[in-house]
Amino acid sequence: MTVKPKRRYDSPRRAEQARQTRAAVIDTAQRLFLRDGFAATTITAIAAEAGVSAETVYKAFGGKPGLVRAICETALAGEGPVPAEARSDDLQLTEPDPRAIIRGWGRLTAEVAPRVSPVLLLLRAAAVADPEMADLRDEMDASRLRRMTRNARNLADTGHIRDGITVKHAGEVLWTYSSPELYELLVLHRGWQARRYGAFIADAMIAALLRPEGPRSQPGSHPRSPGPGESSGSSG
C-alpha cells in the first residue's frame, strides 16, 4: 500500500500567513491601547478587531504584557528592512568620528521615538495600578540602560569620552536622553518636530560626553581605562 507523505505545515505560505496575523494583532492592539487605554482594552476586543480568536492572541502573546512587549519591539525596529538597533551597531563599527555616530543616533531617535514613546508612556500609566505592567516597565528600562551603557563603552574604548566621566555615568546620560519622558516634554507638550528633537538629543549628548574637538578626539587616541567598580567587558 502506498503511503502518502504527510503535508508539511511549515510551508513558506503558512509562515507568511502567521507573520501577517501576528502583525495585524500587534497593530490592532497598539491602536486600541492608545485610543482606549490599557485597562479598558480587552484581549477579546483586540482579537475581534484583528479578525482572530482570543485563544490565538493568548497563544501568541500570553496576554497584555506580551502584547505591549511585542508592540515595543516592533516600534524599536524603526522603518525599513534593517532594524534600527542593527543600524546603530553598524554605525559604531564603520564610522570613526564620534560626533557622526551620535548624530546618527539622533536621526535614529527621531525615527523610532514617535513609534515607541507613546507606548512606553502608556506602559508608565498602566504600571501605577498593574504589577505586571510595573514589572514590564522595569524590564524595559533596564534593557534600555544596558543598551546605552554598551554604546557608552564603545565611545570610551576609543578614547572619546571626556576625562572624569565613567562608562556608568555616560550610559546613564544616554539613557536619560533616550527616555520617553523627554520625548513627552518636548514633542508631545511643546510641539517639537521629530527631526528637531533628534538633533537636540544629538547636540546634548555630544556636549555632555565627548572630548573637545582636536587631536585627542581622533580615533585610537588614549583609550580610557575603566573606572572604579567598572568591568572591562561589554555591558550590553
Legacy VTK file of the C-alpha trace (Angstrom):
# vtk DataFile Version 3.0
C-alpha trace
ASCII
DATASET POLYDATA
POINTS 236 float
0.000 0.000 0.000
1.343 3.406 -0.939
1.573 5.803 1.976
1.021 9.417 1.073
3.602 11.776 2.536
2.273 13.979 5.315
1.537 17.518 4.282
4.139 19.935 5.565
2.689 22.532 7.888
5.780 24.737 7.939
5.438 25.878 4.336
6.552 29.406 3.426
2.925 30.317 2.717
1.793 29.232 6.178
4.721 31.052 7.782
3.830 34.230 5.893
0.199 33.938 6.980
1.315 33.569 10.588
3.558 36.619 10.227
0.709 38.673 8.784
-1.646 37.562 11.553
0.896 38.463 14.225
1.484 41.881 12.636
-2.267 42.518 12.438
-2.739 41.669 16.126
0.181 43.917 17.153
-1.086 46.811 15.044
-4.634 46.412 16.360
-3.510 46.151 19.981
-1.401 49.301 19.682
-4.257 51.245 18.113
-6.769 50.175 20.747
-4.393 50.648 23.670
-3.583 54.197 22.580
-7.205 55.022 21.788
-8.995 53.445 24.748
-6.295 52.935 27.362
-4.729 49.788 28.682
-7.302 48.852 31.324
-10.307 49.380 29.043
-8.899 47.337 26.160
-9.619 43.617 26.392
-7.965 40.709 24.626
-11.424 39.846 23.250
-11.733 43.297 21.691
-8.243 43.090 20.174
-8.963 39.654 18.739
-12.281 40.746 17.240
-10.745 43.828 15.596
-7.856 41.759 14.212
-10.154 39.016 12.936
-8.723 36.208 15.062
-9.788 34.299 18.146
-8.882 35.368 21.658
-7.181 31.982 22.039
-4.894 32.855 19.124
-3.858 36.077 20.852
-3.195 34.339 24.156
-1.172 31.586 22.472
0.961 34.059 20.559
1.485 36.724 23.226
0.348 35.354 26.587
-1.803 38.365 27.422
-1.491 42.132 27.614
2.131 42.321 28.896
3.269 40.145 25.990
1.377 42.330 23.567
2.946 45.504 24.946
6.395 43.916 24.716
5.766 42.915 21.082
4.458 46.389 20.235
7.598 47.994 21.669
9.916 45.563 19.877
8.178 46.312 16.585
8.335 50.055 17.183
12.020 49.946 18.144
12.868 48.300 14.824
12.024 51.573 13.076
11.448 51.848 9.351
12.736 49.654 6.554
14.161 46.124 6.419
17.123 46.696 8.748
16.221 47.193 12.438
17.310 50.485 13.983
19.454 48.693 16.579
21.403 46.901 13.821
21.915 50.210 12.014
23.236 51.729 15.232
25.677 48.840 15.636
26.849 49.184 12.027
27.355 52.910 12.505
29.603 52.321 15.513
31.648 49.760 13.572
32.123 51.806 10.409
32.146 55.478 11.458
35.391 56.761 13.033
34.012 60.179 14.039
32.192 60.013 17.408
30.173 63.124 16.574
28.913 61.490 13.410
27.994 58.393 15.424
25.990 60.418 17.929
24.300 62.463 15.209
23.352 59.123 13.653
21.831 58.142 16.991
19.881 61.390 16.904
18.443 60.529 13.499
17.511 57.058 14.708
15.866 58.611 17.756
13.797 60.878 15.505
12.697 57.796 13.573
11.981 55.465 16.482
10.743 57.731 19.303
7.404 58.665 17.675
6.693 54.937 17.325
7.721 53.664 20.739
7.457 56.572 23.193
3.634 56.791 23.238
3.509 53.074 24.048
6.108 53.416 26.806
4.175 56.330 28.271
1.033 54.201 28.211
3.002 51.484 29.989
4.098 54.012 32.617
0.490 54.945 33.303
-0.634 51.313 33.454
2.210 50.410 35.809
0.710 52.547 38.571
-2.112 50.060 39.151
-0.926 46.865 37.447
2.007 44.909 38.976
2.620 43.022 35.736
2.919 46.280 33.862
5.191 47.675 36.564
7.488 44.664 36.153
7.445 45.088 32.370
8.280 48.767 32.663
11.234 47.960 34.946
12.374 45.270 32.499
12.290 47.627 29.536
14.003 50.452 31.422
16.781 48.052 32.444
17.143 46.779 28.879
17.467 50.315 27.532
20.059 51.159 30.206
22.129 48.085 29.242
21.995 49.133 25.611
23.006 52.717 26.368
25.834 51.568 28.657
27.125 49.375 25.853
27.077 52.368 23.497
28.908 54.425 26.121
31.583 51.759 26.497
32.164 51.760 22.745
32.818 55.508 22.904
35.072 55.108 25.937
37.100 52.277 24.420
38.092 54.536 21.524
39.069 57.378 23.838
36.250 59.766 23.024
34.661 60.201 26.458
35.805 63.247 28.431
38.074 62.793 31.427
36.252 62.251 34.690
33.214 60.580 33.109
32.832 56.874 33.768
31.132 54.415 31.457
28.346 54.086 34.023
27.825 57.859 34.082
27.905 58.085 30.279
25.425 55.230 29.935
23.042 56.964 32.305
23.300 60.179 30.288
22.455 58.328 27.076
19.635 56.525 28.893
18.186 59.846 30.052
18.287 61.442 26.604
16.614 58.383 25.063
13.790 58.384 27.616
10.113 58.604 26.653
9.712 61.285 29.320
11.940 63.707 27.404
10.006 62.959 24.221
6.801 63.658 26.142
8.050 67.052 27.324
9.453 68.371 24.057
7.395 66.692 21.333
4.028 65.966 22.915
3.858 69.004 25.225
5.929 71.615 23.397
5.130 70.508 19.846
8.672 69.957 18.571
9.038 68.142 15.270
10.770 64.768 15.471
13.734 65.980 13.388
14.325 68.939 15.706
14.037 66.636 18.694
16.583 64.180 17.276
19.047 66.979 16.505
18.678 68.358 20.044
19.302 64.907 21.525
22.492 64.531 19.493
23.800 68.015 20.380
23.083 67.437 24.062
24.847 64.050 24.159
27.870 65.430 22.328
28.135 68.360 24.732
27.699 66.167 27.792
30.090 63.347 26.940
32.685 63.953 24.255
36.139 65.436 24.451
36.599 68.838 22.803
37.372 68.557 19.123
41.088 68.258 18.451
43.867 65.672 18.159
42.763 63.774 21.285
39.252 63.319 19.889
40.545 61.344 16.936
40.011 57.558 16.814
42.553 55.410 18.609
43.884 58.072 20.933
44.326 57.236 24.591
41.510 54.813 25.364
40.215 55.427 28.870
40.731 52.726 31.452
37.612 51.502 33.258
36.796 53.488 36.380
36.445 52.060 39.865
33.894 49.287 40.005
33.589 49.009 36.206
34.109 45.867 34.233
36.291 45.799 31.137
33.753 43.595 29.353
30.716 44.620 27.311
27.684 45.733 29.289
25.097 45.002 26.639
LINES 1 237
236 0 1 2 3 4 5 6 7 8 9 10 11 12 13 14 15 16 17 18 19 20 21 22 23 24 25 26 27 28 29 30 31 32 33 34 35 36 37 38 39 40 41 42 43 44 45 46 47 48 49 50 51 52 53 54 55 56 57 58 59 60 61 62 63 64 65 66 67 68 69 70 71 72 73 74 75 76 77 78 79 80 81 82 83 84 85 86 87 88 89 90 91 92 93 94 95 96 97 98 99 100 101 102 103 104 105 106 107 108 109 110 111 112 113 114 115 116 117 118 119 120 121 122 123 124 125 126 127 128 129 130 131 132 133 134 135 136 137 138 139 140 141 142 143 144 145 146 147 148 149 150 151 152 153 154 155 156 157 158 159 160 161 162 163 164 165 166 167 168 169 170 171 172 173 174 175 176 177 178 179 180 181 182 183 184 185 186 187 188 189 190 191 192 193 194 195 196 197 198 199 200 201 202 203 204 205 206 207 208 209 210 211 212 213 214 215 216 217 218 219 220 221 222 223 224 225 226 227 228 229 230 231 232 233 234 235
